[in-house]
Amino acid sequence: MNINNNQLFNLSRLILLVATFAFCQALSASSLVYDGGEPSLDGGNNMGFAWQAQDFVGGPHAFITGVHFNSLEEQDAYRNSISWQIRTDAGSIPEGVVAEGDGLTNLTKVATGRITTIGNIDYTEYSYDFDINPLKIYGLYWLVLHNGTFDNLDDPNNFLWSWSTVASGLSGFESYDMGQT
């Protein structure tokens, strides 16, 4: 089969057009990972006896595909799973659940090597990452996290969702009864 210069030129234009279309599609369907920002060793919100929530905003073409957060943990405070939810916003409080995982164990936990003392308790800092099924988000949502399963909200321990050095959201929320009150 012989290809002349005109056919080669048209084929090159078609390949360029397809590549441009694919690139534009990739840009319009951007993915993101929830990341609370650079962690602070100053303290955190206790995920051991309540669930903790932080709000975040998604753009018009955003998909959340994973979660990254840091913890400060007293020795043996981790319950070998993390529970999570993405909730809608109802006037600055978390409301309806749009995605969740109760007792997630397939996550990555890495000690950062940093240790801090808060009060009289020594805490080790850890970094956690886990993937979620891509979820299209646009507007204000809440990420809810808890150490262990959601049916274990009244067993206190010192497992803190580390504060960040810069505020990553507009506000936080804490609940001892799955947000019922």
Secondary structure, 3 states (H helix, E strand, C coil): CCCCHHHHHHHHHHHHHHHHHHHHHHHHCCEEEEECCCEEEEEEEECCCCEEEEEEEEEEEEEEEEEEEEEEECCCCCCCCEEEEEEEECCCCEEEEEEEEEEECCCEEEEEEEEEEECCEEEEEEEEEEEEEEEEEEEEEEEEEEECCCCCCCCCCCEEEEEECCCCCCCEEEECCCCCC
